[in-house]
Amino acid sequence: MSATAKKRTPLPEDIIARKGGAPIVSLTCYTTPMAQIMDAHVDFVLVGDSVGMVLHGLASTIEVTMDMMILHGKAVARGLSSTMMVVDMPFGTYEESPQTAFRNAARLMQETGAGAVKLEGGVGMAETIRFLVQRGIPVMAHIGLTPQSINTLGGYKVQGRGETADALVADARAVAEAGAFSVVLEKVPAALADRITAEVAIPTIGIGASAGCDGQILVVDDMLGLFTAFKAKFVKRFATLGADAEAAIADYARAVTAREFPGPEHIFADAVPGETR
């Protein structure tokens, strides 16, 4: 492919075809500029409901609304030209019934241009996943630690240890059989993640799971060091942009206070023919 050639935007079927192949690369994203940066490097972008915590300062994902997801979905879509976008369904928009889930998923796809939606839950959500898929809505599932359920899970705890491992395997099998094209495994013991990856026919996307998963995802603000309110064990900082930004802002404040900025090169003369900026 030439440097100027545009790759075809992947479809859910392309993600399924990657099962057992080259690892699937994905990141969570919320803004146009960040989407533009990652577009050429990832297989899909997830507009995650973690936006509530990362960008809006909320205590959890439970407070995130449909309008927020649509707003950020539209923003991310404007920054993508060759990458599939998946959008999280926020808490309370799909649990009531398959019919409710369909109406909200259809709205998400229509208003954002998403290629798929993601929802949390295993066996209990299988009927809903099947209902959506049968009506043309591709679904990415999410099991293990499901952040929208932290109030019933007792916090952000590792899931699937001990006697609960078989239940998590059953969740994975249920969402795969219902038609999900992939499943996120969050905060799951590595051996269990490897077992699930081996036993289900759809790709597993790990976040705090195992390097043996079919793919990996992180929140981009976490891995770049922009979001530092807390750091999960599974996050690797690939950069420290938050610290860099703080240092730059401190330098800016110093320069303004010292009247070093703006300098002659940053200000305008009374009239310069043809000057526009």
N, C-alpha and C positions, 0 to 999 in steps of 0.2 A: 504493500500500500504506500503511495507517495505521501510526502509530508503534508500535502494540501488535500488529500482525499479524506472524505468524511465517512467515518465508520457508521454502520447501521445501528440505530438504537436497539439494544437488546430487548427481547420480549420475555415474559415468564417462561416460555418453552425453552429459550436459550439458557436460562438459569438452570432449569431442570437438566438440560443436556450436559451441564458441567459436573454433574454428580460423579464423584470419584476421579475427576480430572484435575486440571490446574486450579489452585485455590481461587475462590471467588473473593474479590476485593470490594469492600463497601464501607461507607462512612455515613454518619448522620449529619445533616446539614440543615440550615434554617434561612440562609440569606443568598441573594443573587451573587454578590462578589465571591463568596466562598464556593458556591456552586460552579462558577466559571473556573475557579482554580482547580477544582477536583475533577471536572468533567472528563478530561482525557485520561484519567488514572484509575477510575473505579468502574466496576461492572454495574452497580446500581447505587443510587443515593436514597437514603431514608430520611424523610422529613419526620423526625421523631417528636413525640409529645414531651420528651425531655426539654424541649424548647421552653416549657414553662419554668423550669428550674434554671436552665442555662442562660436564657436571655431575659426572662421576665421576673426572676427572683422569687418565684413561688416555692412553697415548701415541698411540693410533690407534684406528680403528673396528674393527680386527681382533679386539680383545679383548672386544667386546660380545657378550652371550649372548642367546639366545631369551627367557630369563626376564626379563632387563632390558628388552627391547623390549615384552614383555607388560605388565610393571609400569607402564612409562611410557605405553603405549597405553591402558591402563585409566584412568590418571590424566587424560590429555588428553580421553578420551571423556566423562568426567564434567563437563568444562568446556564442552562443545560442545552446541548445541541446533539449529544451522541450517547447519552446515558439514561437508563430507565430510572424513573422516580417512583418510589413507593411512599405512601403517606399513612401515618398512624391514625387509626380511629380512636378518638379520645374516649375517656371513661364516660359511661352512660349512654353511648350512642349505638351500641350493638348488643348489649347483654339482655335486653328485655325480650326480644323475639327476633327470629330470622327476618321477618318483614320489616321491623324497625331498622335492623342492621342494613338491609338492602337499600332502604330509602336514604340512609345516611351515607352509605358507601357510594351509591350512585351520585349523590350530591358532591362528595369529595372528588370523585373522578371527573365529573362534568365541569366543576368550577376550577380545578387545578390542572387538569390534563395528566393526572397520575396514571401510570401504567398498572398499578396494583395498590391494594390497601393492606395494612397489617393490623391484626388484632391479637389480643392476648387470650390464652386459655387452651386447654387440651381436650380431653374427652367431653367436657361440658359445652364446648364450643363447636364440636364436630358437626352437629346438625346445621348450625348457622353457616359454617364454612361451606358445607355442601350446597346449601340453599343459594349462597352468593355465587359460587363457581358455576352452578347450573344456569345462572342468569347472567353470565358473562362478566363477572367481577373476579379477577385473579386475586388470590389471598395468600399472603405470607403469614404463617402462624408464629406464635411466640410462647414458649413454655419455659419452665424452670422458675427463676425469679421473675415474676410478672409485676412490675412496679405499680400498676393500677390496683393491685390487690395487697399492698403492704399492710393495710390495716387488719387483714385476716391472716396474713403470713407471719405477722409479728415483727415486721421490719425487713431490712435488706439482707436477708440471710441466704446462705448457700442452700440450694434445694436439691433433693434427690439422694441425700446421704442415708445409709442404713436401709431400714425397711421401706422407705419411701421411693427407693430407686425403681422398683417395678412399676409403680404408679406413673412415674415420669416416662418410662418406656411406653406404657399404655397410652399416655397423652400423645407422644410422638407418632405412634402407629395410627391413632385415631385421626389426627389432623392430616396425615399423609393419605389415609384411605378416604378421607372426606374431600380431597382434591386440592389441598394447599400445595403450592409449587415449591415451597421451601419452608424451613422452620428455624427460628432463632432460638438458640439455647443460651440462656443467661444464667450465670453464676451456678454452674453445674459441675460436680466433680469430674476431672478429666477422664477417668476410666469409664464413667457412665456416659459421658459425651461421646467417647469413642464407640461404646456399645450401641448407642442410638444411631450414630452415623453409619455403623455397619448394618443395622437392622432395618432402616427405613429407606425407601427408594427415592426420596427427595433430598435435595441438598440441606445440610445443616450449616447454619451460620452462627459461629461462636462469638460470645462476648463474656469473657470470664469462664470459658469452658475448656477447650482443648485445641492444640495446634493440629490435631487430626481431623477437626471438623472440615467440611467442604469449603468453608469460607470464614471470613472474620469481619467484624464490624466494631467500630469505636465511634464515640461522639467526637467530632472533629475538634471542638473547643477543648475537650479533655486532652487529646493527644498532642495538640499544639501548645498546651499550657496556658490557654486563655481563660478557661474556667478552673478556678483553684479553690472554690469554696470547700470542696473535699476531694479526695483522690481515692478511688476504689483500687484494690489490689491488682485488678486485671488491666488497669490503664497503664500503658507505657507512654511517657512523655517523649515525643519525637522532636519537640522544640520547647522553648520557654518564652513564647511570644508575650505572655502576660507580663513577665518581669521586664522584658525589653520595652514594652509599651509604657510601663510605669516609669522606667528610667527616662524614656523620651519625653514623657509629660512633665516630669520633674525638671528636665533640662529646658523645656519650653517655658515653664513657669519662671525659672531663673533668668532666662534670656529676656522675657517680657519685663520682669521686675528691674533688671539692670538696663533696660531700654536698649538692648542689643538687637532686639527684634521688634518690628520689621526693620531690615537694613535697606540701603539704597536700592538694592536689586529687587526688593519686594514691594516698592511703592510706585505710584504712577505720576508722570509729569502732567502738566495742565493739558497738553494736547499732543498726541502722537498719531499721525495719519495711519489708518489701517489697523490700529491696535484694537483687539476685541476682548482680550483677557488680561 
